Amino acid sequence: MTRQPSTKLIHHPYRAPEGWDAVPVPVAKASTVLFKDTADLHKPRPRDGLTYRYGLHGTPTSYTLAARLATLEHAEHCLLVPSGLAAVTLPSLAVLRPGDEVLVPDNVYGQNRYLTESWLPQWGVTHRFYDPLTVPELRDNTKLVWLEAAGSITLEFPDLLGTFAACRARGVTTALDNTWGAGLAFNGFEPAPTTHPGLGADIVMQALTKYASGGADVLMGSVCTRDKRLHDRLNHAHEHLGYGLGQNDVELVLRGLPTMQLRYEAQDRVTRRLASWMTGRPEVAQVFHPALPGSPGHEHWLEVGGAGAACLFSAVFKPEYSARQVDAFVDALELFGIGYSWAGPMSLAVPYDMSRSRNLPLPFDGGTLVRFAIGLEDGADLQADIEQALSALG
């Protein structure tokens, strides 16, 4: 039968020979997944995130990334989602039902706050914000407790062990945002195995946008668990929410994973040096960084090993400097971009108006806060840049 070029190109019989192997994971792209025959089509396929049915549910490329992330997080199961925000949304939508209550730390990531305050009430879910440095009060209808280690912007390190123990005793599910720790600073499922074996989070999520990618060019998230029943519940919500990924983005995260620990340690080392130096600056009232003695939650950070401390620190400028003057300082920085996110190659600096993002009292009195995200530039160059920009305060 003579066929036209378009038909011949789509139905070309060539298949690459087997036996190929290389360091990079091959990129398998698909919406439609082809079956061998109708018997294969009709074969029952469990919705377990392990079998191929449709491109939305996974390809060899995305399953490879999920398996590697599960290993990184000391988990048994991993679901990939298209952003860090999706990784926050999935546990809340999967676990909570009308009449349930969710507890959220007051220093929570802003979009988790918005979800909690503006969306969940539409489905009959109530909430309370709690002091991240204390163990929250649990009630009979408390079904989910969120934790961030360290917290967004002000970087308080929570009482992980105390909160996990209280929730475990009451059968309350815990979800940990482990983006800051990245699976490297501590084990979210067992942060202190020698002193508190078996005690940890039920769900651990990350914004892979940050450290796992490392290139400031990908949006992605992961949700990991050890419990099969909880994973099935998350997977059910995952499928019906239609969370899918572009496989080229998956490829980029896979490419970033081998250097993640090296980047984490390098950025951590420079960040500690700059944070410590900033504590001695006369323009600065307070510096937040979990590895600094005196920073809120420093003792809790030590409880889970006191190892990694990521690439973030925040400096509160003395109240005598107005928000406009602090903005001028940020504008004067030459090596720091002005933009959200962190863990990419370029350092970032953002001033925050904290009055709009907290319900409980702030951990500092007055002054404007600037969060610094340290990239991969030379530390001495970054310090010199901050020093020259401080003259813009006037």
PAMIZA-421949 format. One line per 4 residues: number of its first residue (from 1); for each residue x, y, z of C-alpha. Coordinates in steps of 0.2 Angstrom, whole numbers, padded with zeros to 4 digits. Example, Ala and Ser with C-alpha at 12.3 -4.5 7.8 and 13.67 -1.06 7.14 Angstrom:
2
1	0062/-0022/0039 | 0068/-0005/0036
END
This chain:
394
1	0000/0000/0000 | 0007/0017/-0005 | 0006/0030/0009 | 0008/0048/0010
5	0023/0056/0019 | 0013/0062/0034 | 0007/0044/0037 | 0024/0036/0034
9	0032/0048/0046 | 0019/0045/0060 | 0019/0026/0058 | 0037/0023/0054
13	0043/0006/0059 | 0060/0010/0065 | 0064/0007/0084 | 0080/0011/0091
17	0090/-0005/0097 | 0090/-0009/0115 | 0106/-0009/0125 | 0108/0010/0126
21	0114/0017/0143 | 0121/0034/0148 | 0123/0045/0163 | 0108/0056/0159
25	0091/0049/0161 | 0082/0048/0144 | 0067/0060/0142 | 0051/0051/0139
29	0037/0063/0133 | 0020/0058/0130 | 0001/0062/0132 | -0005/0046/0124
33	0003/0030/0130 | 0002/0016/0118 | -0003/-0002/0123 | 0003/-0018/0114
37	-0015/-0024/0110 | -0033/-0023/0116 | -0029/-0037/0129 | -0015/-0025/0136
41	-0027/-0011/0135 | -0040/-0020/0145 | -0028/-0026/0158 | -0032/-0019/0175
45	-0019/-0006/0180 | -0019/0000/0198 | -0018/0018/0201 | -0002/0017/0211
49	0009/0029/0202 | 0019/0014/0196 | 0011/0009/0179 | 0009/0018/0163
53	-0009/0023/0158 | -0008/0041/0151 | 0006/0054/0151 | -0002/0064/0164
57	0001/0050/0177 | 0019/0047/0174 | 0033/0042/0162 | 0049/0033/0164
61	0057/0050/0166 | 0046/0056/0180 | 0046/0040/0189 | 0065/0040/0190
65	0065/0057/0197 | 0051/0052/0210 | 0061/0037/0215 | 0077/0047/0218
69	0068/0060/0228 | 0060/0047/0239 | 0078/0041/0243 | 0084/0058/0246
73	0069/0061/0259 | 0071/0044/0267 | 0053/0040/0260 | 0044/0025/0252
77	0033/0035/0241 | 0034/0051/0231 | 0022/0061/0220 | 0028/0075/0209
81	0018/0091/0206 | 0020/0106/0195 | 0025/0119/0209 | 0030/0121/0227
85	0012/0128/0229 | 0005/0113/0222 | 0015/0103/0235 | 0007/0113/0249
89	-0010/0112/0242 | -0011/0093/0239 | -0009/0087/0257 | -0022/0100/0263
93	-0035/0095/0250 | -0031/0076/0252 | -0032/0075/0271 | -0045/0088/0276
97	-0064/0086/0276 | -0078/0097/0281 | -0078/0100/0300 | -0059/0097/0301
101	-0047/0109/0308 | -0029/0113/0301 | -0015/0121/0312 | -0003/0132/0303
105	0013/0141/0310 | 0011/0160/0310 | 0027/0161/0299 | 0020/0150/0286
109	0024/0152/0267 | 0012/0166/0261 | 0002/0155/0249 | -0001/0142/0262
113	-0008/0156/0273 | -0019/0161/0258 | -0025/0144/0255 | -0029/0141/0273
117	-0038/0158/0276 | -0047/0160/0259 | -0050/0143/0251 | -0051/0130/0264
121	-0066/0139/0274 | -0076/0136/0258 | -0076/0118/0261 | -0080/0119/0279
125	-0062/0118/0286 | -0057/0129/0300 | -0040/0134/0305 | -0029/0142/0319
129	-0012/0150/0317 | 0001/0145/0331 | 0017/0151/0337 | 0030/0141/0327
133	0042/0140/0343 | 0029/0131/0353 | 0019/0115/0352 | 0002/0119/0346
137	-0014/0115/0356 | -0023/0101/0348 | -0042/0099/0348 | -0053/0084/0344
141	-0056/0090/0326 | -0038/0095/0323 | -0033/0083/0308 | -0018/0091/0300
145	-0003/0101/0307 | 0008/0110/0296 | 0027/0114/0300 | 0040/0124/0291
149	0058/0121/0296 | 0064/0135/0295 | 0049/0146/0294 | 0046/0158/0279
153	0055/0175/0280 | 0059/0176/0298 | 0067/0159/0299 | 0062/0153/0316
157	0066/0135/0318 | 0051/0126/0326 | 0050/0113/0340 | 0049/0098/0327
161	0052/0085/0340 | 0039/0092/0353 | 0026/0095/0339 | 0028/0078/0331
165	0027/0069/0348 | 0011/0078/0352 | 0003/0075/0336 | 0008/0056/0335
169	0000/0054/0353 | -0017/0061/0346 | -0016/0053/0329 | -0015/0070/0320
173	-0007/0070/0303 | 0008/0081/0301 | 0015/0089/0285 | 0032/0097/0285
177	0038/0109/0272 | 0056/0103/0270 | 0061/0115/0256 | 0074/0124/0267
181	0082/0107/0273 | 0080/0100/0255 | 0082/0082/0262 | 0100/0086/0267
185	0100/0096/0283 | 0090/0083/0292 | 0078/0068/0289 | 0060/0075/0289
189	0053/0058/0294 | 0066/0055/0308 | 0075/0071/0312 | 0083/0064/0328
193	0084/0045/0326 | 0097/0043/0340 | 0086/0052/0353 | 0069/0050/0346
197	0069/0035/0334 | 0054/0034/0323 | 0047/0051/0327 | 0044/0062/0312
201	0032/0069/0300 | 0019/0059/0291 | 0021/0070/0275 | 0036/0079/0269
205	0035/0091/0254 | 0048/0102/0245 | 0047/0115/0232 | 0059/0107/0219
209	0060/0125/0212 | 0073/0128/0224 | 0088/0117/0228 | 0083/0102/0218
213	0083/0112/0202 | 0096/0125/0207 | 0095/0134/0191 | 0081/0146/0194
217	0072/0140/0179 | 0060/0126/0184 | 0044/0126/0194 | 0040/0109/0203
221	0036/0101/0219 | 0037/0084/0228 | 0026/0076/0241 | 0034/0061/0250
225	0027/0048/0263 | 0031/0032/0271 | 0013/0026/0274 | 0005/0017/0260
229	-0013/0021/0265 | -0008/0040/0266 | 0001/0039/0250 | -0015/0031/0242
233	-0025/0046/0248 | -0013/0058/0242 | -0012/0049/0225 | -0031/0049/0223
237	-0031/0068/0225 | -0016/0070/0214 | -0025/0061/0200 | -0041/0070/0201
241	-0033/0087/0202 | -0024/0084/0186 | -0007/0088/0192 | 0005/0085/0177
245	0023/0089/0173 | 0033/0094/0157 | 0046/0080/0155 | 0059/0093/0150
249	0057/0101/0167 | 0059/0084/0175 | 0075/0082/0165 | 0082/0098/0172
253	0078/0093/0190 | 0086/0076/0187 | 0101/0086/0180 | 0102/0097/0196
257	0101/0083/0209 | 0119/0076/0207 | 0126/0094/0212 | 0113/0098/0225
261	0123/0093/0240 | 0138/0103/0234 | 0128/0118/0230 | 0119/0117/0247
265	0135/0116/0257 | 0143/0130/0247 | 0129/0142/0249 | 0127/0137/0267
269	0145/0141/0271 | 0144/0158/0263 | 0127/0162/0271 | 0133/0158/0289
273	0148/0170/0286 | 0138/0184/0280 | 0124/0182/0293 | 0137/0182/0307
277	0146/0197/0299 | 0129/0206/0298 | 0126/0204/0317 | 0140/0216/0320
281	0134/0230/0308 | 0129/0246/0317 | 0114/0248/0305 | 0106/0231/0310
285	0096/0227/0325 | 0094/0208/0323 | 0099/0194/0311 | 0088/0178/0309
289	0098/0162/0304 | 0095/0146/0313 | 0113/0142/0315 | 0116/0159/0325
293	0115/0157/0344 | 0101/0168/0349 | 0091/0167/0333 | 0073/0161/0337
297	0073/0142/0337 | 0092/0139/0337 | 0090/0126/0351 | 0077/0117/0341
301	0089/0117/0326 | 0103/0109/0337 | 0090/0096/0343 | 0089/0089/0325
305	0108/0089/0322 | 0113/0107/0319 | 0120/0102/0302 | 0114/0111/0287
309	0107/0128/0287 | 0103/0133/0269 | 0106/0149/0260 | 0094/0161/0268
313	0096/0174/0282 | 0086/0190/0286 | 0092/0206/0293 | 0081/0218/0303
317	0087/0236/0301 | 0086/0248/0316 | 0070/0257/0317 | 0078/0274/0314
321	0080/0269/0296 | 0063/0271/0286 | 0056/0258/0274 | 0061/0270/0260
325	0079/0271/0266 | 0080/0252/0267 | 0073/0251/0249 | 0087/0262/0243
329	0099/0250/0251 | 0092/0236/0242 | 0092/0246/0225 | 0110/0250/0228
333	0115/0232/0229 | 0124/0227/0213 | 0126/0208/0214 | 0109/0204/0222
337	0094/0203/0211 | 0077/0209/0218 | 0065/0194/0216 | 0057/0180/0225
341	0063/0162/0227 | 0080/0156/0232 | 0094/0143/0230 | 0098/0148/0212
345	0115/0154/0206 | 0111/0172/0209 | 0110/0180/0226 | 0093/0189/0229
349	0087/0202/0242 | 0069/0207/0246 | 0062/0219/0259 | 0046/0214/0267
353	0032/0223/0275 | 0029/0210/0289 | 0013/0219/0296 | 0003/0211/0282
357	0009/0193/0284 | 0007/0188/0302 | -0007/0186/0315 | 0003/0184/0331
361	0017/0197/0337 | 0032/0198/0326 | 0049/0191/0333 | 0056/0209/0332
365	0051/0227/0338 | 0051/0239/0323 | 0062/0241/0309 | 0062/0234/0291
369	0067/0216/0287 | 0077/0211/0272 | 0078/0193/0267 | 0094/0188/0258
373	0096/0173/0248 | 0114/0169/0244 | 0118/0161/0228 | 0135/0155/0221
377	0145/0171/0219 | 0161/0173/0229 | 0157/0177/0247 | 0170/0191/0249
381	0162/0200/0234 | 0144/0198/0241 | 0150/0206/0258 | 0159/0220/0249
385	0143/0223/0239 | 0132/0224/0255 | 0145/0235/0263 | 0145/0248/0249
389	0126/0248/0248 | 0124/0252/0266 | 0129/0269/0262 | 0113/0272/0253
393	0104/0271/0270 | 0110/0289/0273
END
